[in-house]
Structure formats: structure tokens, C-alpha cells
Amino acid sequence: ALSVVTLGKMCLQHEEQAKRIIPALSRLLSATTHPAIKNNILFTLTDMCVRYATLVDPLMDRVTACLRDPHPQVHRTALTLLISLLQEDYLKLKGSFFYRILQVCRNRKLLLISC
């Protein structure tokens, strides 16, 4: 999990490395089941989105898929980071991203009502 953060910090300094590492992080995000690794990938991709928006934008579907992760910490982190990117205008609320956010809000409302 720590190596993901280290790679991310290196990529913030070198765009050529970022072009190679970002797709690998995206694949790892889909493949791993470890919540700590997923959280660190989410933080790293969020940092990359601020710096290299065009590189990360095609991968946002995989990031938004974390909103349905079975681990509460992963989907909480994904929601927090995505909303932060929205507030800072690094992301636009459109397409499947919009519907995934609505789905999470709807599911949260149902959970609150059932409690």
C-alpha cells in the first residue's frame, strides 16, 4: 500500500512516468481486494487528476465503481474524494458518474430510513 503512494508522488514530478503508471494503478484498483491498497490508489489517482486531468479522466469509471465496494472505508473514501474533485471543478457531474453518485445517495437514504 505504501508503494502506491510513493509511485504517485514520483509521478507528480515526472509526467512521462505518470503516463505509464496511471493505467497500471487503474488495473490494480480493479484487481485488488485489499482496502488499504484501494484507498491509497484512490488518493493517488485524485492527486493525479488535479495535475494530469486528461490522463485520469478516462479511468474515472473505475474510481466511481469503488462507490459500490463492500468495504465501508473504500466507498467512504471514494465518495469523499470524488465530491472534493467536484467542488474544486476538476470533475464534471455528467454521464455514468452522475448516475453512480445518485445511486449512492439513494442507497444511503434507504439505509438511514431502515435504521
N, C-alpha and C positions, 0 to 999 in steps of 0.2 A: 504493500500500500504506500509505503514511503517513497519507493522508486518512482511511482506515478507522479508524485508531487515534484520530485527532483527533475524528472524529464520535462514536466510542464514549465518549471522555472527556466530551464535551459532553452526551451522553445520560445519563451517570451523574448529571449535575447537574440535568437537566430531564426529567421523566417524559413530558411531552407530546411532546417531540422523540423520545424513545425509542419511543413508540408508533408513530411514523411511520418511524423509521429501522430498527428491528429487522426488520420484514418485507423491507425493501429489502436489508439485509445478507444475509438468508437467500436471497433470489433471486440475489444476486451470488455467494454461496458455491456455488450450483448451476451458475451460468453461466460463471464464470471458470475458466481453466486455469492461471493463474499461481500457483505455490506460495507466493510471498511474500504475495500478497493473501489467499489462503485461510488461511494461518497467522494473519495479523492479524485476519481475520474471526473465526476460532476463538477467539483470545484475547479479542476484544471481546465476542463472544456469551457467553463464560464469565464475564466481568465482569458482563455484564447479567443472567445467570442468578442470580448472587448477589444482585443488587439488585432485579431485576424477574422473579422466577421464573415468574410466571403469564404474562408476555409471551413468554418464551423457550421455555417447556416445549413448546408445540405445534410448535416448529421443531427439536426435538432429533433428529428423524429425519434431517434434512438434515445435522446435525452428525455423527451416527453414520455417515452414508454416507461421510464423509471417512475412515473407518477402512479403506475399500477404495480409497482414492486411489492412483494409480500413483506418485506422488512419495513417497518414504520419509519425508521430513521432515513432510509433511502428515499422513500417518496416524500417525506417531510423536507429533506434537503433539496430534492429536485424542485419541489413546489416553491420553496423559499428562493432558490437561485433563479428560477425562471421568472418569478414575479419581480425580483430585483432587476433582471435584464430588461423586463418590460418597462419598469418605472424609469429606467435610465435611457430608454429608447434605443437599446441595442437589438431588441426584438420587436417584431410587429405581431399583433394578435390577428392571425389570419389562418385560413385553411384548417388542416387537421390539428394544428396547435391550439386553435380556438376551441375546437370540439373536445379535445382532451382536457383542457382547463375546465370547461363546463361540466364534463363528466366527473372530474374530481370534486368540484364544488357540489354537484348533485349528490354524489356518494357521501360526502361529508355531512350534508344536511340530513340524509337518511340515517346516518349513524347517530347524529345528535338527537333526532326525533326518537329513535329506538331506545336511547339511554334514559 
